[in-house]
Amino acid sequence: ADFMAPGLQGRQYPYPEGTIVALYAFGNPLAFAIGQWQGNRASGIAVKIFTRFGDSLWTQNPTKPEGFTPTTVLSLADETNTASGSGATELAPTNPTEEGPVGDG
């Protein structure tokens, strides 16, 4: 499923529309999805997802990184390991020369 604008929780991001971005759970340094930024908006699709953890491309990788379970992305920042479903998400451009993850966390 695509990442919907309400999931941004009112945050604004400086990326031009069409930028390829990675989505991160706060506290986990590995992206759980890659998609295309659709722009800052109050409703509708914010990121059109190309691939995400758990999809057919993900399942082709025989090794799974720390913090990724079959159904959840966990934070590695604390001992309670809260799931990404809490709405704690960061966006970052996938071009390594651009700024890193953006978000308040």
C-alpha positions, 0 to 999 in steps of 0.5 A: 500500500502507498504511504498516505499523507495523514501518516506524515502527521503534519510534517513538511518535507523539502523534497521536490515531487518525483524524488525517490525516497526511503521510509524508515521506522524511528530507531531503525537505520534500515529503510522499510520501504522505497517509493516516489515522493508525491509532495506535501499534502494534507490528504491522499498519497504522500509516497507511492511505494515501489517496494517494501519489507514483506513484499515479493522482492523482500522475500527473495532475500534469504537474510533479514536484517536486525529489527525486521520480523516477518510482520513488523519493523522494530526500533533498535534504539530502545529495549522495548522495540516498539513497532513501526505501526506507531506512526513513527516514520522518517523519510529520506532521499535515496541519493546518498549525496542529499541530506539524511532522514528528516523527521522529529525523533 
